[in-house]
C-alpha cells in the first residue's frame, strides 16, 4: 500500500471516530463563524446532554456569567498566577493569559446554545499554571509578566504541509487558505461534512508536527487532561442511561487525536499549584481580538466576521455578498465624512463590489471572501500611489474591518482586588470611576498632603501603563524640566480600556501600590539580566519610585545601582545616570528622598565610572559621536552647577577629556567639541585652540566631512569664537578656497547644520565680521521671497551640471566672461 493511500485510510478512520451516536468531536478554528454556525445547528437539533469546551478547567465556575443575558461579547476570561517556592524560576514568576470570545466564536456559541437546551457545561483543558509549568517558558525573563493567548495557533502557522497547500491554492498565508477552503463555504455544508473537512485540514497540520514538539510545548499534557474529562463524562452518561450525545468542542488540532486518547486512557500531567492565582471575566475589544495586532489565535479583522455572522443570523441568502456590500458602503461613507482627498464615490463602491464578485468567481468562491474584498478595495479605491492617499484609504479599510466593538459583563461577575482598590482610592479622591468627560486636576503637591497622595496614586497608575491619567504640566524630575513648578496638572478619564488594563495588571498585586511595587521590582530584575546601558534606567526607576511614594522600593533600587553602574559600558548612559542622580539630590525634599542616604556615594561612583568610560569614547564611530558630545555638555553643565554641599572633582573629567582630544582616532566632531569645552572653561588658551583648528581645517586633511565635523563640534561648545576670533573665520575661508564648487555644494547642508546653533543676532555678528574682512560696509542685501531654499539648491545643481557638460564638450572657454564690443 502506498504512503498516500495509507494516509488517506488513516484520515478516514480519524474522521469516522469523531462522529458517533454517543459523542461528536467538533473540530473548530477559534473565532470561525462557519464552525460556530454549524455548531448552533447541531446543538439545536440534537440537544446534547453535555457540552465540553476547550479551555482551562478552572474556568468552569465562570460559565454562569458567560451565559448570563447581560454578558455581551466580545469578552474574555483573564487569568494570571504567581508561582512561588521551588517551582518558580525567579523570586516572583508571574504569567497571565486571555481567553477571548466574540459572538461568532464557536466556544461562545457552544456554551450559550448548550445552556439554552439544558446541557451540562464544562471547560476541560489543563489549568493555565500547569500548562506553563510544563512549558517553563518564563525562564526567558524571570520576574517579568508574560501575557499570551490561551488559543494560540502556532502549529498551523509552522505547518509545512499547510504552507505547501497554500502555495498550490494561490493563497498568501494560513488565514487566506482557511477562508478559501473552509470559511467561504462552511456555512453551506452539512455538519458532518464540515467536521470532516476541518478534521482533514487540522490532521494535515498535525501530521508534520514531531511528537517531541508536542511534549515540549505542553500540547500532549493538555490533551491527556481533555481526554480524561471526556472519558469521565461519557462514563457518567452511560451509567445514567441517558441517550443524548456528548458534544466536545476543541481546536481542530486537538480534536483529531482525542478519540484515540479517550480510548487509550493516557496518564494525566502533573498539576502545578501556584502561590497565587485568579481568573475573572472582563470586557474585550475587537482591536484586541485582531490577530494582526499581535493576538496569536483566531481570525484576523474581527469586524468583518461580525458583519458576516449578523448576515447569517438574518438568514440572508447571500451572506458573503451582503457582508461585502455593507462594508464597501460603510467605507465610502466613512471616507466622505472625513473629507479625504482621495474620496470614494458611489460609482467607486459599485466598481469595487463588481471587482470583489469577479475575484470570488475567479477563485472559485461562492461569494466574495475577506481577501476578495480586501483586494477589491486596493484595486478600485486606491487612486494614485499606495504610499500617499492610498495608505489613508487602506488604513481606514483596515480599521473598518477590524471593528471597534467593546463587550460588557454582568455587574456581579466580580473584578480582581486591584480594580476594587483602584475604585476605592479614586472615589475617595473624587476622581472619575465611570465613563464620562475628562476631569482636570491641579494638584498642589508641596503644600497639600492630600494632593500629594493623589499625585502618587496617579503616578502609580501611569507607571502601570493604565490609560487613565495624562500629566499635562508640572515638575518633570526624570528629564530635569520645570522642576521648580509646584503644581501638577492632570487630565483624568475612565474608559473601558482602563478597567481592562487594570485587570491585566492584577497579576502584580491586589492594590495599586502593591502592583506598582511589583512592577518596579520586575523592571529591576530585567536590568540585572540585561546589564548593558542599565545605569540611566536604574536611576529613572529610583526617581519614579519616589514620585509614586514607594520609599522601600526606592531604597532597594538604590542599593542595586552601584552594580548597574559598574556593569554599564556606555559613557552616555552613565553620564545620564549621574545627571539624574544630581537632580535627585537637589530635589530630595520635594521628592521626599531624604532616606536615600547613599546618594552622595552613588554620585561619586557614577562620576568616576563616567570619567573612565569617556576615554573609551574616543573609539566610537563618527555616527556615534553626537550623543557623546551631548553627554559631555551635560556633565559640564552639572559640574558648573555643583553646590558646596557636594563637590565632585572636576579635574578628573577634564583630564579624561584632554586624553580623548590627544587621541588621533577620536571622531572629529568629538575632538572639536572637547576643544571648545576646554577653551570655554579656561583649560586651553586661544592660541592653542586656533592652532588646533587650523590644523583640523587645513588642506592636508583630505576628507571634507572630517573638516566640517570638527568645525561643527567646536561651534557646538564654543560658538562665541565664530564672531570674536577673526582667525577662525580665516581658517574657514581658507577651507572653502580648497574646495571645488561641486565639493562646496556637497558640503553645504553639513555646513549649515554646523552653524545652526547660532541665534539670529549671533549670525549677524558672524556676517558682519566676514563682511568687514572683504570691505563690505553694508549688509542690507536684497531679498527675493518668491524662491524657496529648494529652488536655490536646484538652480545651483543645474548650473553645475551645465558647466560640467560644457567641459565635457571641450567648451570651457564659454565659461569665461569676455567683454564684447557694443554694436553701433
C-alpha positions in Angstrom: 0.0 0.0 0.0 1.4 3.4 -1.0 2.0 6.0 1.7 -0.6 8.3 0.2 -3.2 5.5 0.3 -2.2 4.7 3.9 -2.5 8.3 4.9 -5.9 8.6 3.3 -7.1 5.5 5.1 -5.8 6.9 8.5 -7.6 10.2 7.9 -10.8 8.4 7.1 -10.5 6.4 10.3 -10.0 9.5 12.3 -13.0 11.2 10.7 -15.2 8.2 11.5 -14.1 8.1 15.1 -15.1 11.8 15.5 -18.8 11.3 14.7 -20.6 8.6 16.7 -24.0 8.3 18.3 -22.5 8.8 21.8 -20.2 11.7 21.1 -19.4 14.3 18.5 -15.8 15.7 18.5 -16.4 19.0 16.8 -13.1 20.5 15.4 -13.1 24.3 15.2 -10.9 27.1 14.4 -11.1 29.7 17.2 -13.4 32.6 16.1 -14.7 30.9 12.9 -18.3 31.9 12.0 -18.7 28.8 9.8 -17.8 26.5 12.7 -20.0 28.5 15.1 -22.9 28.4 12.7 -22.8 24.7 12.2 -22.4 24.1 16.0 -25.5 26.1 16.6 -27.5 24.0 14.1 -26.2 20.7 15.6 -27.0 21.7 19.2 -30.5 22.9 18.4 -31.2 19.7 16.5 -29.5 17.1 18.8 -29.9 18.8 22.3 -26.7 17.2 23.8 -26.6 16.1 27.5 -23.2 17.7 28.0 -21.1 20.3 26.1 -17.3 20.1 26.9 -15.3 23.1 25.7 -11.5 23.6 25.3 -10.4 26.0 28.0 -8.7 25.7 31.4 -10.9 23.6 33.7 -10.7 26.1 36.5 -12.7 28.5 34.2 -15.8 26.4 34.7 -17.2 28.5 37.6 -17.3 31.5 35.3 -19.7 29.8 32.8 -22.6 31.1 34.9 -21.6 34.7 34.0 -20.8 33.8 30.3 -24.4 32.5 29.8 -25.9 35.5 31.6 -28.1 37.5 29.3 -26.3 40.7 30.4 -23.0 39.4 29.1 -22.4 40.8 25.6 -19.4 39.8 23.5 -16.6 40.4 22.9 -15.5 39.4 26.3 -12.5 37.5 27.7 -11.6 35.4 30.7 -8.4 36.8 32.1 -6.3 34.5 34.2 -3.0 35.0 36.0 -0.9 33.3 38.5 2.2 33.8 40.6 4.4 30.8 41.2 6.3 30.7 44.5 8.7 28.4 46.2 10.9 25.9 44.4 8.5 25.9 41.4 9.4 29.5 40.5 12.4 30.2 38.2 12.6 33.6 39.8 11.7 35.2 43.1 8.4 36.3 41.6 7.4 34.5 38.5 4.2 35.8 37.0 2.2 34.7 33.9 -1.1 35.8 32.5 -3.3 35.0 29.6 -6.6 35.9 27.8 -9.3 33.5 26.6 -11.4 35.8 24.4 -14.7 35.2 22.8 -16.8 37.0 20.1 -20.4 36.5 19.2 -19.3 34.2 16.4 -16.7 32.3 18.4 -17.5 28.5 18.5 -16.8 28.4 22.2 -19.3 31.2 22.9 -22.0 29.7 20.7 -21.4 26.2 22.2 -21.9 27.5 25.8 -24.8 29.8 25.1 -26.7 27.2 22.9 -25.8 24.4 25.3 -27.2 26.4 28.2 -30.4 27.0 26.2 -31.0 23.2 25.8 -30.1 22.5 29.5 -26.8 20.7 28.8 -24.0 20.3 31.4 -21.3 22.8 30.5 -17.6 22.4 31.4 -14.2 23.6 30.4 -11.9 20.6 30.1 -8.3 21.8 29.4 -5.3 21.8 31.7 -5.3 24.8 34.0 -3.0 27.7 32.9 -0.5 27.4 35.7 0.0 23.7 34.9 0.4 24.5 31.2 3.1 27.0 32.0 4.6 24.5 34.4 5.0 22.1 31.5 6.5 24.7 29.2 8.6 26.6 31.6 9.0 29.4 29.1 9.0 32.0 31.8 12.8 31.4 32.2 13.4 33.9 29.3 12.8 36.8 31.5 12.3 35.7 35.1 10.1 38.0 37.1 8.6 39.6 34.1 4.9 39.4 33.4 4.1 37.1 30.4 0.8 37.8 28.8 -0.4 35.5 25.9 -3.3 33.8 24.3 -4.8 30.5 25.5 -5.9 29.8 22.0 -2.6 30.1 20.1 -2.4 28.5 16.7 1.3 28.3 16.2 1.1 24.8 14.9 -0.9 25.9 12.0 1.5 28.8 11.3 4.5 26.4 11.4 3.0 23.6 9.3 5.0 22.9 6.2 2.1 20.9 4.8 -0.3 23.9 5.1 2.3 26.2 3.7 2.7 23.9 0.6 -1.1 23.6 0.2 -1.4 27.4 0.4 1.1 27.9 -2.4 -0.7 25.3 -4.5 -4.0 27.1 -3.9 -2.5 30.5 -4.7 -3.1 31.7 -1.1 -0.8 34.1 0.6 -0.9 32.7 4.1 -2.6 30.3 6.5 -5.5 32.8 7.1 -6.3 33.1 3.4 -6.0 29.3 3.0 -8.6 28.7 5.8 -11.0 31.2 4.2 -10.5 29.7 0.8 -11.1 26.0 1.8 -13.5 26.3 4.8 -14.9 29.7 5.7 -16.4 30.8 2.5 -18.5 27.6 2.1 -18.6 26.1 5.5 -22.0 27.5 6.4 -23.5 25.8 3.3 -22.3 22.3 4.2 -23.9 19.7 6.4 -22.5 19.4 9.9 -20.9 16.1 9.1 -19.3 17.4 6.0 -17.8 20.4 7.8 -16.5 18.2 10.6 -14.7 16.0 8.0 -13.2 18.9 6.1 -12.0 20.7 9.2 -10.6 17.4 10.6 -8.7 16.9 7.3 -7.3 20.4 7.5 -6.1 20.0 11.0 -4.9 16.4 10.6 -2.7 17.6 7.7 -1.2 20.3 10.0 -0.6 17.8 12.8 0.9 15.2 10.6 4.2 17.1 10.2 4.5 18.1 13.8 7.0 16.0 15.7 5.8 14.3 18.9 8.7 15.8 20.9 7.5 19.3 20.0 4.0 18.4 21.3 5.6 17.2 24.5 7.8 20.3 24.9 5.1 22.9 24.3 2.6 21.2 26.6 0.1 20.1 23.9 0.4 16.4 24.9 -0.2 17.1 28.6 -3.2 19.2 27.8 -4.7 16.6 25.5 -4.3 13.9 28.2 -6.4 16.1 30.6 -9.1 16.7 28.0 -9.3 13.0 27.2 -9.7 12.2 30.9 -12.6 14.7 31.2 -14.3 13.3 28.1 -13.9 9.8 29.4 -15.4 10.7 32.7 -18.4 12.4 31.1 -19.1 9.5 28.8 -18.9 7.1 31.7 -21.5 9.1 33.7 -23.7 9.4 30.7 -23.6 5.6 30.2 -24.2 5.0 33.9 -27.2 7.3 33.8 -28.6 5.6 30.7 -29.0 9.0 29.0 -29.3 8.5 25.2 -28.4 12.1 24.5 -24.9 12.6 22.9 -21.9 14.5 24.3 -20.5 17.4 22.4 -16.8 18.1 22.6 -15.7 21.5 21.1 -12.0 21.9 20.8 -9.5 23.3 18.4 -9.2 21.0 15.4 -5.5 20.3 16.1 -6.6 18.5 19.3 -9.9 17.1 18.0 -8.2 14.7 15.5 -6.4 12.8 18.3 -8.9 13.0 21.2 -11.0 9.9 20.2 -7.8 7.7 20.2 -6.7 9.3 23.5 -10.0 8.7 25.2 -9.8 5.0 24.2 -6.1 4.7 25.3 -6.5 6.4 28.8 -3.1 8.2 28.9 -1.7 9.3 32.2 -2.6 12.9 33.2 0.0 15.6 33.5 1.3 16.7 36.9 -0.6 19.7 38.3 1.3 22.8 39.3 -0.2 24.6 42.3 0.6 28.4 42.1 1.2 30.5 45.2 -1.5 32.9 43.9 -3.9 32.8 41.0 -7.1 34.5 39.9 -9.4 34.3 36.9 -12.2 36.8 36.0 -14.4 37.8 33.2 -13.6 41.1 31.5 -14.9 43.1 28.6 -12.8 42.8 25.4 -12.5 44.8 22.2 -12.2 43.9 18.5 -8.8 45.7 18.1 -7.5 43.4 20.9 -9.0 40.4 19.2 -7.5 41.2 15.8 -4.7 38.7 15.2 -2.9 41.3 13.0 -2.5 43.4 16.1 -0.5 40.8 17.9 -3.2 38.3 19.0 -1.9 34.8 18.3 -5.0 32.9 17.5 -8.2 33.0 15.5 -9.4 35.0 12.6 -8.0 38.4 11.7 -10.1 41.6 11.2 -13.0 40.5 13.5 -15.2 43.4 12.4 -15.6 41.6 9.0 -16.6 38.3 10.6 -19.0 40.0 12.9 -20.9 41.6 9.9 -20.8 38.1 8.3 -22.2 36.5 11.4 -25.0 39.0 11.6 -25.9 38.3 8.0 -26.1 34.6 8.7 -28.4 35.3 11.7 -30.7 37.4 9.5 -31.0 34.3 7.2 -30.0 36.3 4.2 -29.5 34.1 1.2 -26.1 35.5 0.2 -24.3 36.4 3.4 -20.9 36.9 1.7 -22.5 39.2 -0.9 -24.3 41.2 1.8 -21.2 41.4 4.0 -19.1 42.8 1.2 -21.8 45.3 0.1 -22.4 46.6 3.6 -18.7 47.1 4.3 -18.0 48.8 1.0 -20.9 51.2 1.6 -19.7 51.9 5.1 -16.1 52.5 3.8 -17.4 55.0 1.3 -19.5 56.9 3.8 -16.5 57.0 6.3 -14.2 58.3 3.6 -16.6 61.0 2.6 -17.4 62.0 6.2 -13.7 62.6 6.8 -13.4 64.7 3.6 -10.4 62.7 2.5 -8.5 64.0 -0.5 -8.9 60.6 -2.2 -12.6 60.3 -1.5 -14.8 57.3 -2.6 -17.8 57.9 -4.8 -20.8 55.7 -5.1 -19.5 54.7 -8.5 -16.3 53.6 -6.9 -18.2 51.4 -4.4 -20.1 49.8 -7.3 -16.8 49.1 -9.1 -15.3 47.6 -6.0 -18.3 45.4 -5.5 -18.1 44.2 -9.1 -14.3 43.6 -8.7 -14.8 41.6 -5.4 -17.5 39.4 -7.1 -15.3 38.8 -10.1 -12.4 37.8 -7.9 -14.6 35.4 -6.0 -15.7 33.8 -9.3 -12.1 33.6 -10.5 -11.0 31.9 -7.2 -13.9 29.5 -7.0 -15.7 31.1 -4.0 -19.5 31.1 -3.7 -19.3 34.8 -2.8 -16.6 37.4 -2.0 -14.3 36.4 0.8 -12.5 38.8 3.1 -9.4 38.5 0.9 -11.5 39.2 -2.2 -12.9 42.3 -0.6 -9.5 43.5 0.5 -8.0 43.1 -2.9 -11.0 44.9 -4.5 -10.5 47.8 -2.1 -6.9 48.0 -3.0 -7.6 47.7 -6.7 -10.5 50.0 -7.1 -10.5 52.5 -4.3 -6.8 53.4 -4.1 -6.2 56.2 -6.5 -2.6 57.1 -7.2 0.3 55.8 -5.1 -0.3 53.4 -2.3 2.1 55.2 -0.1 0.2 58.5 -0.2 -3.6 58.8 -0.4 -3.8 55.0 -0.9 -2.3 54.5 2.6 -5.1 56.6 4.2 -7.8 54.6 2.4 -6.2 51.2 3.3 -5.8 52.3 6.9 -9.5 53.3 7.0 -10.5 50.0 5.5 -8.3 48.1 8.0 -10.0 50.0 10.9 -13.4 49.2 9.5 -12.7 45.5 9.0 -11.2 45.3 12.5 -14.2 46.9 14.1 -14.4 48.8 17.3 -16.9 46.8 19.4 -16.4 46.6 23.1 -18.2 44.0 25.2 -19.8 44.1 28.6 -20.0 41.7 31.5 -22.6 41.3 34.3 -22.1 43.5 37.3 -21.9 40.5 39.6 -19.2 38.8 37.6 -16.7 40.3 40.0 -13.4 42.0 39.4 -9.9 41.4 40.8 -8.9 43.2 44.1 -6.7 45.6 42.2 -9.7 47.0 40.4 -11.6 47.4 43.6 -8.7 49.1 45.3 -8.4 51.5 42.3 -12.1 52.4 42.5 -11.8 52.8 46.3 -8.9 55.2 46.1 -10.2 57.1 43.1 -13.6 57.5 44.7 -12.1 58.9 47.9 -10.1 61.3 45.8 -13.2 62.3 43.8 -11.7 61.0 40.6 -13.8 59.5 37.8 -14.6 55.8 38.1 -17.2 55.6 35.3 -17.1 56.6 31.6 -17.6 60.3 31.1 -15.9 63.5 30.3 -12.3 64.3 31.2 -11.7 65.7 34.7 -9.0 68.4 35.0 -6.9 68.4 38.2 -4.5 71.0 39.6 -2.5 69.3 42.4 -0.5 71.5 44.9 1.9 68.7 45.6 4.1 70.6 48.1 1.6 72.5 50.2 -1.3 70.0 50.5 -0.7 66.4 51.7 -3.9 65.1 50.2 -2.9 66.4 46.8 0.5 64.8 47.2 -1.3 61.5 47.8 -3.4 61.8 44.7 -0.3 62.6 42.7 1.4 59.5 44.0 -1.7 57.4 43.1 -1.8 58.8 39.5 2.0 58.2 39.1 1.5 54.6 40.1 -1.4 54.2 37.6 0.8 55.9 34.9 3.7 53.5 35.7 1.4 50.5 35.3 0.6 51.9 31.8 -3.1 52.1 32.6 -4.9 54.6 30.3 -6.4 56.9 32.9 -4.4 60.0 33.8 -2.4 62.3 31.5 0.0 64.7 33.1 0.0 67.9 31.1 2.3 70.0 33.2 4.3 70.0 36.4 7.9 69.3 37.6 9.5 66.6 35.4 12.2 65.1 37.6 13.1 62.4 35.0 14.1 64.9 32.4 15.0 67.8 34.7 12.4 70.1 33.1 10.4 72.7 35.1 11.5 71.2 38.4 10.7 74.4 40.3 7.0 74.2 39.4 4.8 73.5 42.5 1.6 72.4 40.8 0.9 69.3 38.7 -1.9 69.4 36.1 -3.6 66.1 35.1 -6.4 65.1 32.8 -8.2 62.0 34.1 -10.8 60.0 32.2 -12.2 56.5 32.8 -12.6 54.4 29.6 -13.3 50.7 29.0 -9.6 50.2 28.4 -8.9 51.5 31.9 -10.6 48.5 33.5 -9.1 46.0 31.0 -5.6 47.2 31.7 -6.2 47.2 35.5 -7.4 43.6 35.3 -4.3 42.8 33.3 -2.1 44.4 35.9 -3.8 42.4 38.7 -1.1 39.8 38.2 1.2 42.2 40.0 -0.8 42.6 43.2 -4.1 43.3 44.9 -3.7 47.1 45.3 -2.4 49.9 43.1 0.6 50.5 45.4 1.4 46.8 45.6 1.1 46.3 41.8 3.4 49.3 41.1 6.0 48.0 43.6 5.9 44.5 42.0 6.2 46.0 38.5 9.1 48.2 39.7 10.9 45.1 41.1 10.3 43.2 37.8 11.9 46.1 36.0 14.9 45.9 38.4 15.3 42.2 37.6 15.3 42.9 33.9 18.1 45.4 34.5 20.0 42.8 36.5 19.8 40.5 33.5 20.4 42.9 30.7 23.3 44.9 32.3 24.1 46.9 29.2 23.2 50.6 29.5 21.2 50.0 32.7 22.6 52.8 34.9 20.4 55.6 33.5 17.3 53.3 33.5 18.1 52.4 37.1 18.2 56.0 38.3 14.9 56.6 36.4 13.4 53.8 38.4 14.5 55.4 41.7 13.0 58.7 40.7 9.7 57.1 39.6 9.6 55.2 42.9 10.0 58.5 44.8 7.2 60.1 42.7 5.0 57.1 43.5 5.8 57.3 47.2 7.3 53.8 47.2 10.1 54.6 49.6 11.1 51.0 50.4 11.3 50.2 46.7 13.3 53.3 46.0 15.9 52.2 48.6 16.0 48.7 47.2 16.6 50.1 43.8 19.3 52.5 45.0 21.1 49.5 46.6 21.3 47.9 43.2 22.5 51.0 41.4 26.2 50.7 42.1 26.2 47.2 40.4 24.3 48.6 37.4 26.8 51.5 37.1 29.8 49.1 37.2 28.2 46.8 34.6 27.3 49.7 32.2 29.8 50.2 29.5 28.2 53.3 27.9 29.6 56.7 28.7 26.3 58.3 27.5 24.2 56.1 29.8 26.4 56.6 32.9 26.6 60.3 32.3 22.8 60.5 32.1 22.6 58.5 35.3 24.9 60.9 37.1 23.0 63.9 35.8 19.7 62.3 37.1 21.3 61.5 40.5 22.5 65.1 40.9 19.0 66.3 40.1 17.5 63.8 42.5 20.0 65.0 45.2 18.9 68.6 44.6 15.2 67.7 44.6 15.3 65.3 47.5 13.0 67.4 49.6 10.1 67.7 47.1 10.6 64.0 46.2 10.9 63.1 49.9 14.1 61.1 49.2 15.9 62.0 52.4 16.0 58.3 53.3 18.3 57.7 50.3 21.4 58.5 52.3 23.6 56.6 49.8 23.1 59.2 47.1 26.4 61.1 47.6 28.3 57.8 47.4 26.4 56.7 44.3 27.1 60.0 42.6 30.8 59.7 43.3 30.8 56.1 41.9 28.9 57.1 38.8 31.2 60.1 38.2 34.3 58.1 38.4 32.8 55.5 36.1 31.8 58.2 33.6 35.3 59.7 33.5 36.8 56.2 33.0 34.4 55.5 30.1 35.0 58.9 28.4 38.4 57.7 27.4 36.9 54.7 25.6 34.5 57.1 23.8 37.4 58.0 21.5 36.8 54.7 19.7 33.1 55.4 18.8 32.3 55.6 15.1 31.5 59.0 13.7 27.7 58.5 13.7 28.0 57.6 17.4 29.8 60.9 18.3 26.7 63.2 18.7 25.3 61.6 21.8 28.8 61.5 23.4 29.1 65.3 22.7 25.7 65.9 24.3 26.8 63.8 27.3 30.0 65.9 27.7 27.9 69.1 27.6 25.5 67.7 30.2 28.4 66.8 32.5 30.0 70.2 32.1 26.7 71.9 33.0 26.2 69.7 36.0 29.7 70.2 37.3 29.3 74.0 36.8 26.1 73.9 38.8 27.5 72.0 41.8 26.8 73.2 45.3 29.3 73.4 48.1 27.3 70.6 49.8 28.6 68.1 47.3 31.6 68.8 45.2 32.9 66.3 42.6 36.5 66.6 41.4 36.1 68.4 38.1 39.8 67.8 37.2 39.0 64.1 36.8 36.7 64.8 34.0 38.9 67.4 32.3 42.0 65.2 32.4 40.0 62.4 30.7 38.7 64.9 28.1 42.3 66.1 27.4 43.4 62.5 26.8 40.5 62.0 24.4 41.4 65.1 22.5 45.0 63.8 22.1 44.0 60.6 20.5 44.2 60.5 16.7 41.3 58.1 16.5 38.8 60.4 18.2 36.0 61.4 15.8 36.4 65.0 14.6 33.0 66.1 15.9 34.0 64.9 19.4 37.5 66.5 19.1 36.1 69.8 18.1 33.5 69.7 20.9 36.1 68.9 23.6 38.5 71.5 22.3 35.7 74.1 22.6 34.8 73.0 26.1 38.4 73.1 27.3 38.7 76.7 25.9 35.4 77.8 27.3 36.4 76.7 30.8 39.9 78.3 30.6 41.8 75.0 30.3 43.1 75.7 26.8 44.3 79.1 25.6 43.2 80.7 22.4 46.5 80.3 20.6 46.4 76.6 21.2 42.8 76.3 20.1 43.4 78.3 16.8 46.5 76.2 16.0 44.4 73.0 16.6 41.6 74.4 14.5 43.8 75.5 11.6 45.3 72.0 11.6 42.0 70.3 11.5 40.7 72.5 8.7 44.0 72.6 6.7 44.2 71.2 3.1 46.3 68.4 4.5 43.1 66.8 5.8 41.8 65.5 2.5 38.4 64.5 4.0 36.0 67.4 3.8 33.5 65.6 6.0 36.1 65.4 8.9 36.8 69.1 8.5 33.2 70.1 8.7 32.5 67.8 11.6 35.4 69.3 13.6 34.0 72.7 12.9 30.5 71.6 14.0 31.8 70.2 17.3 33.7 73.3 18.0 30.8 75.7 17.4 28.5 73.5 19.4 30.5 74.0 22.6 32.3 77.4 22.0 30.3 79.3 19.4 31.4 82.8 20.6 34.7 82.1 18.7 32.8 82.5 15.5 32.5 86.3 15.9 35.1 87.0 18.4 38.1 85.4 16.8 38.9 86.6 13.2 41.5 83.8 12.8 38.7 81.2 12.9 36.9 83.0 10.0 40.2 83.0 8.1 40.6 79.2 8.6 37.1 78.5 7.4 37.6 80.8 4.4 40.8 79.1 3.6 39.0 75.7 3.8 36.4 77.0 1.3 39.1 78.0 -1.2 40.4 74.4 -1.3 37.1 73.1 -2.4 35.7 72.9 -5.9 32.2 74.3 -6.4 30.9 70.7 -6.5 32.5 69.9 -3.2 31.1 73.1 -1.7 27.6 72.2 -2.8 28.0 68.7 -1.4 29.2 70.0 2.0 26.8 73.0 2.2 24.0 71.1 4.1 26.5 70.0 6.7 28.0 73.5 6.9 24.5 74.9 7.5 24.0 72.4 10.3 27.3 73.3 11.9 26.2 77.0 12.2 22.6 76.2 13.1 23.0 76.6 16.8 23.7 80.3 16.4 20.9 82.7 17.2 19.9 85.3 14.5 21.8 88.0 16.4 24.9 85.8 16.6 24.6 85.0 12.9 24.5 88.8 12.2 27.7 89.2 14.2 29.5 86.5 12.1 28.2 88.0 8.9 29.5 91.5 10.0 32.9 90.0 10.7 33.2 88.3 7.3 31.9 91.5 5.6 34.5 93.6 7.3 37.2 91.2 6.1 36.1 91.8 2.5 35.5 95.5 2.7 31.7 95.3 2.6 30.2 98.2 4.6 26.5 97.4 4.5 24.7 94.0 4.9 21.4 95.3 3.6 21.1 92.6 0.9 18.1 92.4 -1.4 15.8 89.6 -0.6 13.7 87.7 -3.1 10.9 85.9 -1.4 9.3 84.1 -4.3 12.1 81.5 -4.4 12.5 78.8 -1.8 15.7 77.3 -0.5 14.9 74.2 -2.5 14.6 76.3 -5.7 18.0 77.8 -5.0 19.6 74.4 -4.5 18.0 73.1 -7.7 19.4 76.1 -9.6 22.9 75.6 -8.2 22.8 71.9 -9.2 21.5 72.8 -12.7 24.3 75.4 -13.1 26.9 72.9 -12.1 25.5 70.2 -14.5 25.5 72.7 -17.4 29.1 73.7 -16.7 30.3 70.1 -16.5 28.5 69.4 -19.8 30.4 72.3 -21.5 33.7 71.0 -20.1 33.0 67.5 -21.4 32.4 69.0 -24.9 35.7 71.0 -24.7 33.9 74.3 -24.4 35.5 75.6 -21.2 36.2 78.9 -22.9 32.4 79.6 -22.9 32.6 79.7 -19.1 35.0 82.7 -19.0 33.2 86.1 -19.2 34.6 88.1 -22.1 33.9 91.7 -22.9 32.1 92.2 -26.3 32.0 95.4 -28.3 28.7 97.1 -28.2 27.2 97.3 -31.7 26.9 100.7 -33.2 
